[in-house]
Amino acid sequence: MAEFSPRTSITGSNAGSMEINLRIGVIGVGYVGLVTATCLAELGFIVTCYDTNQEKMRDLITGERCPIFEPRLQELIQKNLENLHFTDEPAKCIGWSDIIFICVGTPSSENGSVNMAYVISACDLVNKYAKNAGKVIVMKSTVPVGTYKYLKEYIGNNSYVYNPEFLREGLAVHDFMHPDRVVVGCTDEKGANTMVGIYKNFKNVMYVDVASAEVIKYASNAMLATRIAFMNEIAQLCNNIGANVLEVSRGVGSDNRIGPSFLIPGPGYGGSCFPKDTRALCYTMKKAGIESPIIESVIRSNESHKSYMFNFVRDAITTFKDKKVAVLGLAFKADTDDTRDSASLHLIDKLALDGAKVFVHDPLASHPMVNTYAIEEALENADVVFVMTEWEMYKEYPLHKHVKQGAIVADCRNLFNRKKIESTGLKYFGMGR
Ligand code: NAD
């Protein structure tokens, strides 16, 4: 039960017409902030964005390019330019707005705790330009349990709301506009009523207390990470005994009590959320004096699984030394340019350490520490191909036209048809098939 639920009088169908005039500021325009800002503009709100990254702001202010890749995002920005403003002056974003969404990064610290430096720096700005201004501060960043108490001094008499984001990169616009649920943790009625105005057209908006909202976010990501890690272990078993993990996944997921989502094995989960959020949950549990053997073993399992295919192939060829290896995919998943904690980066390091000549291709993603090549160049005369990201363009790619005769295709995403690959004279290693 929410500590502060919205007043019923404001939940009527006209509640939003008054709220639509509210002005919204968004601090931090990365994957979450830019999508949030753009979608809120699409919903009719007037939105002003601010980010400390000057290059990003320049791109957005000049309209030269969208600083991140996300399907549909660029066209939606263009469509909503009348409602969507970008500024490199925090005062304009914060001072001008009635509601301020904080969407800055919350990376992991060394010990697994959340590095709150960006959240604090955003709150410093709120403190500077809107202390006791009676605004509504909406935290969208994933923040640990207890954050509200910790931030109280910055918030002043502004209302604080925790509204965690559940979007998936690559489907972010869709997920924002059609979420399975919206979670809103409120600390007072003003915040609750404001959020009713913002989400008036959304179904399944849950009003809960802030602490519950904080736990919902971490528990959701930990559950999804657990399903992936579990299925990766099952994939290893399938490889061992000659079963097909895709059939297993279908059979298991057809049980209504289980459901089919997130039962697809891969090279090990990565990205900007699951790795850091599972670590943060462990840290929080530890601090609370609670043991967390399940989630700790999920983290360990995922770390070890990231080396699974590397070891599997090396067992077959003894060493990667002087072998040409093509790595297809650098992004942690398809339809994003995000490489944070990507399993591909882990593999590239291991290959380099073992003496391989590594040629990486990705249609979109890049990384300052990795050279990327055109796909033909990456594949030309390769001894081994690792398929790391499920990009559509790889699915029917004629690998045999480029790689060495008899080369190994290590398909960590199960993109290819084994028989087809083998019929071209290549060796096929699937992830659990
Ligand atoms: P991001 O790194 O893409 O973007 C964060 C942005 O905040 C950057 O552009 C950075 O320059 C900016 N920033 C940092 N400090 C600032 C400040 N003081 N003022 C203004 N701007 C500042 O991060 P992201 O992926 O968008 O994630 C943001 C939050 O949302 C994180 O807490 C993350 O865990 C959570 N989240 C992310 C996803 C996802 O798929 N990326 C999904 C759900 C939740």
Residues whose N, C-alpha, C, O or C-beta is under 5 A from the ligand:
A	BS01	NAD	I27 G28 V29 G30 Y31 V32 G33 Y50 D51 T52 N53 C103 V104 G105 T106 Y118 S121 A122 K140 S141 T142 E165 F166 L167 R168 E169 S272
